[in-house]
């Protein structure tokens, strides 16, 4: 058989009437079906026009069939050069795609040859099953209560609603809307939605989409709503929002809901300029992403996102960037910034950037310029709010705020109800009423290789506030620097630890200022202990200039092995052998990049070699924790710069190496 006769025979077995039409009109194989492929040859807009997209959708009815738009030869009915696309098929109504069918266009990652649109008169594609769309533009689709409420009281998918699943590959989707002004109706998935299936985007973009409920109903998923897993690979969602005039607003960019803990995964992908706005006293959650399960970003980005609750009486805001009932994980250079969760009511604002209903984990990732604020209520976690605890390695939090104008705010960088473990990173320039850098309400605290600097608290604990207490709580700080943090004139403390067991190893706490009480305070219930080893505290001053480096509660006793510390101006008893008084000036250099993942205070005070000729901290410390490197070494396995370089370790987080030459004029002097 010839190719033409083969295709006609294949079509005749499947669609006798269509085969007769082909024979009657003398169509070539390119307008018919070849091995499960239906070719679109023109820009016709009705199913009665053979070779049109609507006609092709009536022919491709089996799982695995392809509607192929790569060979259109008649562009007479197309719109030309609109929105950057060379040609656009403008449909009068939705095209229904059969289950398992692929819609394939001619576009590449660098070309925009063809788009399909309804000019906002209807959604563009609908399927009762799972479909694939690839290499095409889909734009100006709009699902409303009149045309989009299929099987219930919800308007789904402004451009595409595929009930059982959707795969997009090299698709550009633009100006899609799911909209309702009918009381009680919900709007879900401004651009795309599923009812019981996964959504996967690869090399695709969704821009300028919204899900809006104009009366008494909620809205979710400004761009994407999935009742299943949502996965983005090398894809971007931008300029999307959910608006609920009298209902919940969830997921300005992406929303995932369902009885199972569905996942949201972004790899080399981003969500930006995404907003969730609620006006009727209901909650706003997940300005960028909302999930009832875990959310994972790998080399992902989320920026310029907001969850805003506008009602002045009721409703909270949570997760300006991400709201997840499960775990949240950022890794491989993921970045979140310029994000906020705010409420105008007396309710709470939780997690300016992230609300983690379980744990929050950061690996080589950063969160910056995020804020949580409540006009008349409390705000917790300018950067992160976590229920199950926060773990961060090689990550940074900068310029995050739990608004000091709220009724109460805690945890400018991190607020955790399940403890904090932070390694080899910086928490800097964050702000809150209490716990400017870190606020721990419950759980343990573990810091290693961390610098907390330039954080601010209005009332207490400018750097870190651990408020846990109880007999099962513990706090450890190792190889870390706490410097330059400020508490307001009427406030207290740079470091406040309320734990049953506290241990400081080889750390530096210096140049923290403000308030009316000691720089570092250790508290606990009766029987609490503190181990203090080779730790340096100096030049911490109150608002009036008085030096006050350290104090502890009488409930807390030092372990017998506590030794070899430098606390220049203590306000309570210190371990035996501690260097104190005017002669105990450690001659610290300013906080600077001295190598490694964080900034440190270099020891100074010598004129030339041999080192240590003037500095009492050099070779006067210990290494009871058997640390391989000083703070600059970073990872546990790092061996340089050595933790012990010389006869003994230096006191503090920085170890002066034997090969170093130190100069007399670079260091800071100590106040009298």
Secondary structure as GFF3:
##gff-version 3
##sequence-region A 1 672
A	DSSP	alpha_helix	3	14	.	.	.	ID=ss1
A	DSSP	alpha_helix	16	25	.	.	.	ID=ss2
A	DSSP	three_ten_helix	29	31	.	.	.	ID=ss3
A	DSSP	beta_strand	33	34	.	.	.	ID=ss4
A	DSSP	beta_strand	37	39	.	.	.	ID=ss5
A	DSSP	alpha_helix	53	59	.	.	.	ID=ss6
A	DSSP	beta_strand	66	68	.	.	.	ID=ss7
A	DSSP	beta_strand	79	82	.	.	.	ID=ss8
A	DSSP	beta_strand	85	90	.	.	.	ID=ss9
A	DSSP	beta_strand	95	96	.	.	.	ID=ss10
A	DSSP	beta_strand	102	104	.	.	.	ID=ss11
A	DSSP	beta_strand	114	117	.	.	.	ID=ss12
A	DSSP	beta_strand	125	127	.	.	.	ID=ss13
A	DSSP	beta_strand	130	143	.	.	.	ID=ss14
A	DSSP	beta_strand	154	156	.	.	.	ID=ss15
A	DSSP	beta_strand	160	162	.	.	.	ID=ss16
A	DSSP	beta_strand	165	180	.	.	.	ID=ss17
A	DSSP	beta_strand	186	188	.	.	.	ID=ss18
A	DSSP	beta_strand	192	193	.	.	.	ID=ss19
A	DSSP	beta_strand	199	202	.	.	.	ID=ss20
A	DSSP	beta_strand	205	213	.	.	.	ID=ss21
A	DSSP	beta_strand	219	220	.	.	.	ID=ss22
A	DSSP	beta_strand	224	226	.	.	.	ID=ss23
A	DSSP	beta_strand	230	233	.	.	.	ID=ss24
A	DSSP	beta_strand	236	244	.	.	.	ID=ss25
A	DSSP	beta_strand	249	250	.	.	.	ID=ss26
A	DSSP	beta_strand	254	256	.	.	.	ID=ss27
A	DSSP	beta_strand	264	267	.	.	.	ID=ss28
A	DSSP	beta_strand	270	278	.	.	.	ID=ss29
A	DSSP	beta_strand	284	285	.	.	.	ID=ss30
A	DSSP	beta_strand	289	291	.	.	.	ID=ss31
A	DSSP	beta_strand	295	298	.	.	.	ID=ss32
A	DSSP	beta_strand	301	309	.	.	.	ID=ss33
A	DSSP	beta_strand	317	318	.	.	.	ID=ss34
A	DSSP	beta_strand	322	324	.	.	.	ID=ss35
A	DSSP	beta_strand	328	331	.	.	.	ID=ss36
A	DSSP	beta_strand	335	343	.	.	.	ID=ss37
A	DSSP	beta_strand	349	350	.	.	.	ID=ss38
A	DSSP	beta_strand	354	356	.	.	.	ID=ss39
A	DSSP	beta_strand	360	363	.	.	.	ID=ss40
A	DSSP	beta_strand	366	374	.	.	.	ID=ss41
A	DSSP	beta_strand	378	380	.	.	.	ID=ss42
A	DSSP	beta_strand	384	386	.	.	.	ID=ss43
A	DSSP	beta_strand	390	393	.	.	.	ID=ss44
A	DSSP	beta_strand	396	398	.	.	.	ID=ss45
A	DSSP	beta_strand	401	402	.	.	.	ID=ss46
A	DSSP	beta_strand	408	410	.	.	.	ID=ss47
A	DSSP	beta_strand	414	416	.	.	.	ID=ss48
A	DSSP	beta_strand	420	423	.	.	.	ID=ss49
A	DSSP	beta_strand	426	428	.	.	.	ID=ss50
A	DSSP	beta_strand	431	434	.	.	.	ID=ss51
A	DSSP	beta_strand	438	440	.	.	.	ID=ss52
A	DSSP	beta_strand	445	448	.	.	.	ID=ss53
A	DSSP	beta_strand	451	453	.	.	.	ID=ss54
A	DSSP	beta_strand	456	460	.	.	.	ID=ss55
A	DSSP	beta_strand	464	466	.	.	.	ID=ss56
A	DSSP	beta_strand	474	478	.	.	.	ID=ss57
A	DSSP	beta_strand	481	483	.	.	.	ID=ss58
A	DSSP	beta_strand	486	487	.	.	.	ID=ss59
A	DSSP	beta_strand	495	498	.	.	.	ID=ss60
A	DSSP	beta_strand	501	505	.	.	.	ID=ss61
A	DSSP	beta_strand	508	510	.	.	.	ID=ss62
A	DSSP	beta_strand	520	523	.	.	.	ID=ss63
A	DSSP	beta_strand	528	533	.	.	.	ID=ss64
A	DSSP	beta_strand	536	538	.	.	.	ID=ss65
A	DSSP	beta_strand	550	552	.	.	.	ID=ss66
A	DSSP	beta_strand	556	558	.	.	.	ID=ss67
A	DSSP	beta_strand	566	567	.	.	.	ID=ss68
A	DSSP	three_ten_helix	582	584	.	.	.	ID=ss69
A	DSSP	three_ten_helix	631	633	.	.	.	ID=ss70
###
